[in-house]
Amino acid sequence: MDLLPLIAATVGAVIALSGTLLADVRRDRQQRDRDNQQVRREIYVAFALALNEAHDGLRQMGNSSAPARERPAAASRVLTEAGVYGARERLLMIATAQVAIAGEAAFLRLGEVRDVLREGATTRSDSYRAAYLQWADAVWRFRMTVRSELGQPVLALPIQDQHE
């Protein structure tokens, strides 16, 4: 009996099977990468929306006639109800380093807006305006960092007054 055809068939089967397995592993890895990118994208958008919702709530509080003694609790409640803290934690756990750093900067600037409103400033105050402009700049940088990560072109910074 000639073993050469049997060996050739076995080697051919092993090569075909290993090629199929390699293709499956590559396809699985690519799908996992796409899934991870989709999760990051959703977290990035959720964080940006939470920042915007919190700022809107802070701005409403700053326009209200709330007594000074109620402002600290109201300002803290706005951030909690907007979901900023949870969105921040998800961002810090999942984001790439550049996005996490830009997101944390935006979060800290939002805290500065909260603090000036807690202390009695209104949305017409110079202290609010200064804190707001720094927050708006940090949020813009966060957005552009996300765009860059997602392969989108970075946009030129618009005139500061257009942020409101």
PASEBA-1860 file (N, C-alpha, C; in nm, 3 decimals):
! residues 164
1> MDLLPLIA> 0.085/-0.116/0.000/0.000/0.000/0.000/0.090/0.123/0.000 ~ 0.052/0.219/-0.083/0.129/0.343/-0.097/0.073/0.447/0.001 ~ 0.154/0.494/0.095/0.110/0.590/0.197/0.116/0.735/0.150 ~ 0.182/0.761/0.042/0.198/0.898/-0.006/0.064/0.968/-0.032 ~ -0.032/0.907/-0.100/-0.161/0.975/-0.120/-0.234/1.001/0.013 ~ -0.225/0.910/0.107/-0.289/0.929/0.238/-0.224/1.044/0.314 ~ -0.093/1.050/0.312/-0.021/1.159/0.380/-0.053/1.292/0.314 ~ -0.056/1.296/0.182/-0.086/1.420/0.109/-0.227/1.467/0.140
9> ATVGAVIA> -0.323/1.375/0.145/-0.461/1.412/0.177/-0.472/1.464/0.320 ~ -0.400/1.401/0.413/-0.402/1.445/0.553/-0.340/1.583/0.567 ~ -0.227/1.605/0.505/-0.162/1.736/0.510/-0.251/1.842/0.447 ~ -0.312/1.810/0.335/-0.405/1.904/0.270/-0.523/1.938/0.360 ~ -0.576/1.839/0.428/-0.689/1.863/0.520/-0.646/1.951/0.637 ~ -0.527/1.925/0.691/-0.476/2.006/0.802/-0.456/2.150/0.758 ~ -0.401/2.169/0.639/-0.380/2.305/0.587/-0.513/2.376/0.566 ~ -0.609/2.308/0.508/-0.740/2.368/0.485/-0.809/2.403/0.616
17> LSGTLLAD> -0.803/2.311/0.712/-0.865/2.335/0.842/-0.798/2.450/0.916 ~ -0.665/2.454/0.914/-0.595/2.564/0.983/-0.622/2.697/0.914 ~ -0.635/2.699/0.784/-0.669/2.822/0.712/-0.808/2.871/0.750 ~ -0.901/2.779/0.760/-1.037/2.815/0.800/-1.039/2.868/0.943 ~ -0.967/2.802/1.033/-0.961/2.847/1.172/-0.897/2.986/1.183 ~ -0.789/3.007/1.108/-0.722/3.137/1.109/-0.815/3.247/1.058 ~ -0.890/3.217/0.954/-0.986/3.316/0.901/-1.095/3.345/1.004 ~ -1.141/3.242/1.073/-1.243/3.262/1.177/-1.190/3.346/1.292
25> VRRDRQQR> -1.068/3.320/1.334/-1.007/3.397/1.443/-0.994/3.543/1.402 ~ -0.946/3.566/1.280/-0.932/3.704/1.230/-1.067/3.773/1.223 ~ -1.169/3.705/1.173/-1.304/3.762/1.162/-1.359/3.793/1.301 ~ -1.339/3.702/1.396/-1.384/3.725/1.534/-1.315/3.847/1.595 ~ -1.186/3.859/1.573/-1.111/3.973/1.626/-1.162/4.104/1.565 ~ -1.186/4.104/1.436/-1.236/4.224/1.370/-1.375/4.261/1.423 ~ -1.460/4.160/1.444/-1.594/4.186/1.498/-1.584/4.240/1.640 ~ -1.495/4.184/1.719/-1.476/4.232/1.856/-1.428/4.377/1.856
33> DRDNQQVR> -1.336/4.410/1.766/-1.288/4.549/1.754/-1.402/4.643/1.715 ~ -1.485/4.600/1.620/-1.600/4.684/1.580/-1.697/4.702/1.696 ~ -1.722/4.594/1.768/-1.812/4.601/1.884/-1.757/4.695/1.991 ~ -1.627/4.684/2.019/-1.564/4.772/2.118/-1.571/4.918/2.075 ~ -1.548/4.943/1.947/-1.555/5.081/1.898/-1.698/5.134/1.911 ~ -1.797/5.050/1.883/-1.937/5.093/1.897/-1.970/5.125/2.042 ~ -1.922/5.043/2.134/-1.947/5.068/2.277/-1.881/5.200/2.318 ~ -1.757/5.222/2.276/-1.689/5.348/2.308/-1.765/5.467/2.250
41> REIYVAFA> -1.809/5.455/2.126/-1.885/5.564/2.062/-2.010/5.598/2.145 ~ -2.082/5.496/2.187/-2.204/5.518/2.267/-2.171/5.585/2.400 ~ -2.063/5.545/2.462/-2.022/5.604/2.590/-1.980/5.749/2.571 ~ -1.908/5.778/2.463/-1.864/5.914/2.435/-1.985/6.007/2.415 ~ -2.081/5.961/2.338/-2.200/6.042/2.311/-2.281/6.061/2.440 ~ -2.297/5.954/2.518/-2.371/5.964/2.644/-2.305/6.063/2.739 ~ -2.173/6.064/2.743/-2.102/6.158/2.830/-2.124/6.301/2.783 ~ -2.111/6.325/2.652/-2.132/6.461/2.599/-2.275/6.508/2.627
49> LALNEAHD> -2.372/6.420/2.610/-2.511/6.458/2.636/-2.534/6.486/2.784 ~ -2.472/6.407/2.871/-2.485/6.431/3.016/-2.422/6.565/3.053 ~ -2.307/6.597/2.996/-2.245/6.728/3.021/-2.339/6.841/2.979 ~ -2.396/6.828/2.861/-2.485/6.933/2.811/-2.611/6.945/2.896 ~ -2.667/6.832/2.936/-2.787/6.835/3.021/-2.755/6.899/3.156 ~ -2.641/6.864/3.211/-2.602/6.923/3.340/-2.580/7.073/3.326 ~ -2.513/7.115/3.221/-2.492/7.258/3.203/-2.625/7.331/3.185 ~ -2.715/7.271/3.110/-2.847/7.334/3.092/-2.917/7.350/3.227
57> GLRQMGNS> -2.911/7.245/3.309/-2.972/7.254/3.442/-2.905/7.359/3.529 ~ -2.773/7.368/3.522/-2.700/7.470/3.598/-2.739/7.610/3.551 ~ -2.750/7.625/3.421/-2.787/7.755/3.366/-2.927/7.796/3.412 ~ -3.019/7.700/3.412/-3.154/7.729/3.462/-3.150/7.769/3.609 ~ -3.069/7.698/3.686/-3.055/7.732/3.827/-2.995/7.872/3.841 ~ -2.897/7.905/3.758/-2.833/8.036/3.764/-2.926/8.149/3.724 ~ -3.029/8.118/3.648/-3.127/8.219/3.608/-3.243/8.229/3.707 ~ -3.248/8.136/3.801/-3.360/8.135/3.895/-3.334/8.229/4.012
65> SAPARERP> -3.435/8.247/4.091/-3.420/8.331/4.209/-3.409/8.245/4.335 ~ -3.343/8.132/4.321/-3.327/8.041/4.436/-3.248/8.110/4.546 ~ -3.290/8.092/4.672/-3.215/8.151/4.783/-3.073/8.096/4.789 ~ -2.982/8.177/4.838/-2.840/8.140/4.844/-2.818/8.010/4.920 ~ -2.893/7.986/5.026/-2.873/7.866/5.107/-2.913/7.738/5.033 ~ -2.997/7.750/4.930/-3.042/7.633/4.853/-2.953/7.603/4.732 ~ -2.871/7.699/4.693/-2.792/7.684/4.570/-2.693/7.567/4.572 ~ -2.617/7.547/4.681/-2.521/7.435/4.678/-2.588/7.299/4.655
73> AAASRVLT> -2.696/7.273/4.725/-2.765/7.145/4.709/-2.828/7.135/4.570 ~ -2.886/7.245/4.523/-2.949/7.244/4.390/-2.845/7.219/4.281 ~ -2.730/7.280/4.293/-2.625/7.262/4.192/-2.575/7.118/4.190 ~ -2.558/7.061/4.306/-2.514/6.921/4.313/-2.620/6.827/4.257 ~ -2.745/6.857/4.288/-2.857/6.775/4.240/-2.865/6.778/4.087 ~ -2.837/6.893/4.027/-2.841/6.905/3.881/-2.743/6.806/3.818 ~ -2.621/6.801/3.868/-2.521/6.711/3.810/-2.560/6.565/3.830 ~ -2.613/6.533/3.946/-2.655/6.396/3.974/-2.769/6.355/3.882
81> EAGVYGAR> -2.870/6.441/3.871/-2.986/6.408/3.789/-2.953/6.400/3.640 ~ -2.853/6.473/3.597/-2.812/6.468/3.456/-2.733/6.341/3.426 ~ -2.691/6.269/3.529/-2.618/6.145/3.508/-2.471/6.164/3.474 ~ -2.418/6.281/3.508/-2.279/6.311/3.472/-2.181/6.219/3.543 ~ -2.204/6.188/3.670/-2.108/6.108/3.745/-2.097/5.965/3.688 ~ -2.210/5.905/3.660/-2.208/5.770/3.601/-2.146/5.770/3.462 ~ -2.182/5.870/3.382/-2.126/5.880/3.246/-1.975/5.900/3.252 ~ -1.930/5.977/3.349/-1.786/6.000/3.365/-1.715/5.870/3.399
89> ERLLMIAT> -1.771/5.793/3.491/-1.708/5.666/3.529/-1.699/5.571/3.410 ~ -1.806/5.561/3.332/-1.802/5.475/3.214/-1.696/5.523/3.117 ~ -1.688/5.654/3.099/-1.588/5.712/3.009/-1.447/5.678/3.055 ~ -1.420/5.699/3.183/-1.285/5.674/3.234/-1.246/5.527/3.227 ~ -1.343/5.439/3.231/-1.314/5.295/3.226/-1.294/5.244/3.083 ~ -1.360/5.304/2.987/-1.364/5.248/2.851/-1.285/5.329/2.750 ~ -1.277/5.459/2.768/-1.218/5.547/2.667/-1.069/5.524/2.650 ~ -1.021/5.562/2.533/-0.877/5.565/2.512/-0.820/5.677/2.599
97> AQVAIAGE> -0.690/5.677/2.618/-0.627/5.774/2.708/-0.657/5.918/2.665 ~ -0.646/5.947/2.536/-0.667/6.085/2.490/-0.811/6.131/2.515 ~ -0.906/6.045/2.488/-1.047/6.081/2.509/-1.077/6.093/2.658 ~ -1.023/6.004/2.739/-1.047/6.011/2.884/-0.991/6.140/2.942 ~ -0.874/6.181/2.897/-0.814/6.305/2.947/-0.897/6.426/2.904 ~ -0.940/6.428/2.779/-1.022/6.540/2.732/-1.158/6.542/2.803 ~ -1.214/6.425/2.827/-1.342/6.416/2.898/-1.330/6.462/3.042 ~ -1.222/6.423/3.106/-1.202/6.464/3.246/-1.183/6.615/3.254
105> AAFLRLGE> -1.114/6.673/3.158/-1.097/6.819/3.157/-1.233/6.889/3.145 ~ -1.320/6.837/3.058/-1.454/6.895/3.042/-1.534/6.879/3.171 ~ -1.524/6.763/3.234/-1.594/6.739/3.359/-1.548/6.837/3.468 ~ -1.418/6.857/3.480/-1.365/6.949/3.581/-1.408/7.092/3.555 ~ -1.412/7.130/3.429/-1.458/7.266/3.395/-1.606/7.283/3.427 ~ -1.685/7.176/3.409/-1.825/7.183/3.448/-1.836/7.203/3.598 ~ -1.748/7.140/3.673/-1.745/7.160/3.818/-1.717/7.304/3.855 ~ -1.633/7.372/3.776/-1.605/7.514/3.800/-1.729/7.599/3.773
113> VRDVLREG> -1.804/7.565/3.668/-1.930/7.635/3.641/-2.025/7.615/3.758 ~ -2.037/7.491/3.803/-2.123/7.460/3.918/-2.082/7.543/4.040 ~ -1.952/7.552/4.065/-1.903/7.621/4.184/-1.935/7.770/4.181 ~ -1.919/7.835/4.066/-1.950/7.979/4.063/-2.099/8.004/4.080 ~ -2.181/7.913/4.029/-2.326/7.929/4.048/-2.366/7.897/4.193 ~ -2.299/7.801/4.254/-2.323/7.770/4.396/-2.297/7.891/4.484 ~ -2.194/7.965/4.446/-2.152/8.080/4.526/-2.238/8.203/4.503 ~ -2.340/8.192/4.418/-2.433/8.301/4.401/-2.427/8.373/4.268
121> ATTRSDSY> -2.337/8.336/4.180/-2.330/8.401/4.049/-2.457/8.370/3.969 ~ -2.488/8.456/3.877/-2.597/8.430/3.782/-2.533/8.411/3.645 ~ -2.615/8.373/3.549/-2.561/8.351/3.414/-2.517/8.482/3.349 ~ -2.547/8.593/3.410/-2.503/8.724/3.357/-2.375/8.773/3.425 ~ -2.328/8.698/3.523/-2.209/8.738/3.598/-2.082/8.714/3.517 ~ -1.983/8.798/3.541/-1.854/8.779/3.475/-1.790/8.647/3.517 ~ -1.807/8.609/3.644/-1.746/8.484/3.691/-1.810/8.363/3.621 ~ -1.941/8.368/3.599/-2.006/8.260/3.525/-1.956/8.257/3.381
129> RAAYLQWA> -1.952/8.373/3.320/-1.911/8.381/3.179/-1.769/8.325/3.160 ~ -1.680/8.360/3.250/-1.542/8.310/3.240/-1.538/8.157/3.257 ~ -1.611/8.106/3.356/-1.615/7.961/3.378/-1.683/7.892/3.260 ~ -1.789/7.953/3.209/-1.860/7.894/3.096/-1.770/7.883/2.973 ~ -1.697/7.988/2.943/-1.610/7.986/2.824/-1.503/7.878/2.836 ~ -1.449/7.858/2.955/-1.351/7.751/2.974/-1.416/7.614/2.959 ~ -1.539/7.599/3.011/-1.612/7.474/2.997/-1.642/7.448/2.850 ~ -1.692/7.549/2.780/-1.726/7.532/2.639/-1.604/7.492/2.557
137> DAVWRFRM> -1.490/7.553/2.588/-1.367/7.518/2.518/-1.327/7.373/2.547 ~ -1.339/7.331/2.672/-1.303/7.193/2.709/-1.397/7.092/2.644 ~ -1.525/7.124/2.636/-1.621/7.035/2.571/-1.590/7.026/2.421 ~ -1.557/7.140/2.361/-1.522/7.139/2.219/-1.399/7.050/2.195 ~ -1.300/7.062/2.281/-1.179/6.981/2.266/-1.211/6.832/2.285 ~ -1.301/6.801/2.377/-1.344/6.663/2.395/-1.408/6.612/2.266 ~ -1.499/6.689/2.211/-1.565/6.648/2.086/-1.465/6.624/1.974 ~ -1.369/6.714/1.962/-1.271/6.702/1.853/-1.178/6.583/1.876
145> TVRSELGQ> -1.147/6.552/2.002/-1.066/6.435/2.032/-1.141/6.308/1.993 ~ -1.271/6.305/2.023/-1.353/6.191/1.985/-1.359/6.180/1.833 ~ -1.383/6.291/1.765/-1.388/6.288/1.618/-1.258/6.232/1.561 ~ -1.148/6.277/1.613/-1.018/6.231/1.565/-1.003/6.080/1.586 ~ -1.041/6.034/1.704/-1.031/5.890/1.732/-1.118/5.808/1.637 ~ -1.233/5.863/1.603/-1.326/5.790/1.516/-1.295/5.809/1.368 ~ -1.183/5.874/1.338/-1.141/5.889/1.200/-1.210/6.001/1.124 ~ -1.272/6.091/1.198/-1.339/6.205/1.135/-1.247/6.327/1.140
153> PVLALPIQ> -1.258/6.417/1.041/-1.173/6.535/1.046/-1.209/6.625/1.165 ~ -1.107/6.686/1.221/-1.127/6.780/1.332/-1.178/6.910/1.272 ~ -1.275/6.971/1.338/-1.335/7.095/1.290/-1.266/7.215/1.352 ~ -1.267/7.326/1.282/-1.210/7.449/1.337/-1.300/7.498/1.450 ~ -1.239/7.556/1.552/-1.314/7.607/1.666/-1.396/7.727/1.621 ~ -1.528/7.724/1.643/-1.611/7.838/1.606/-1.588/7.954/1.702 ~ -1.644/8.065/1.669/-1.636/8.183/1.756/-1.695/8.146/1.891 ~ -1.630/8.185/1.999/-1.671/8.147/2.133/-1.817/8.179/2.162
161> DQHE> -1.867/8.292/2.115/-2.005/8.331/2.147/-2.107/8.237/2.086 ~ -2.069/8.156/1.990/-2.163/8.064/1.928/-2.187/7.941/2.014 ~ -2.112/7.923/2.122/-2.132/7.806/2.207/-2.264/7.813/2.281 ~ -2.315/7.931/2.308/-2.437/7.940/2.391/-2.561/7.915/2.312
END
